[in-house]
Amino acid sequence: MSRPKRIKKDRSVVKAFVEYLASTKWPGLKIDSYPEDKADREIEAIAGSFAIEHTSMDAISDQRLHSDWFNRALGDLNRELRLPFRLLIIVPYDAIKKGQDWVAIRLSLLEWLSNFAPGYNNGRHHIKDVRGVPFDFYMWKKDSSHPFIKAGRITSSDNGFYERLRMQLNKKVKKLAKYQKTHTTC
């Protein structure tokens, strides 16, 4: 996400937070300044005595990056192919990798779904060795008067979450530390 888009998104969250504070315990609270406008790597806002830093974190390591790859590779299958039943396609979390020909994978998958999925019974199926698709996947098929195709991912547990959280919080504490004597940090 580009810096201007990220700042705009962060600001909408910070504004909503300050509006919430103003509507509960701090009437009249408003944003006084945006320190990040003056220097990179600064906190988002000053509102009254509050120094505010907004952050987000992937629940799974590199989740946003892998989600971008997944969306670029599998796209909106429902828009590209209409079948008279529901299909849920589940791929391993790390199946889509940088360097793969994502367009070719999507086209191969669409061709396979169009030609072979109609012959499967309702239920769950483990699909292997589809030409042009470099990973196995699961397919759930169900008759429905509201057909669609949806793709998703599944992952095993991510044991690194708490370490990533600790590292992220430590970075934020450092940014907020210089405001501690003059502002309430949050």
CORZI-V419322 format. One line per field, one symbol per residue. ss: DSSP state (h for helix, s for strand, l for the rest). phi: phi as a letter, one per 20 degrees, with the letter a starting at -180 (. if undefined). burial: + if it has 16 or more other ideal C-beta (glycine too) atoms within 10 Angstrom, else -. A space follows every 50 residues. Layout:
BEGIN
ss->???
phi->???
burial->???
END
This chain:
BEGIN
ss->llhhhhhhhhhhhhhhhhhhhhhhllllllssslhhhlllllllssslls ssllllllllllhhhhhhhhhhhhllhhhhllllssssssssllllllll lhhhhhhhhhhhhhhhhhhlllssssslllllllllssssssslllllss ssssllllllhhhhhhhhhhhhhhhhhllllllssl
phi->.fggfffffgffffffffffgfeddcgnfbfeacgffebfmeffbdclee ddcdbcbffdglgffffffgfffelegffebdcebecddddggefecfnf efffffffffffgfedggeefgpecedclegndebfbdcddbfaecfacc dbcccefdfegffffgfffffffffegfeffdceeb
burial->---------++--+--++--+-------+-+--+++------+++++--+ ++++-----+-----+--++--++--+-----+-+++-+++-+-++---- -+--++-+++-++---+---------+--+--+---+-+-+-------+- +-+----------+----------++--+---+-+-
END
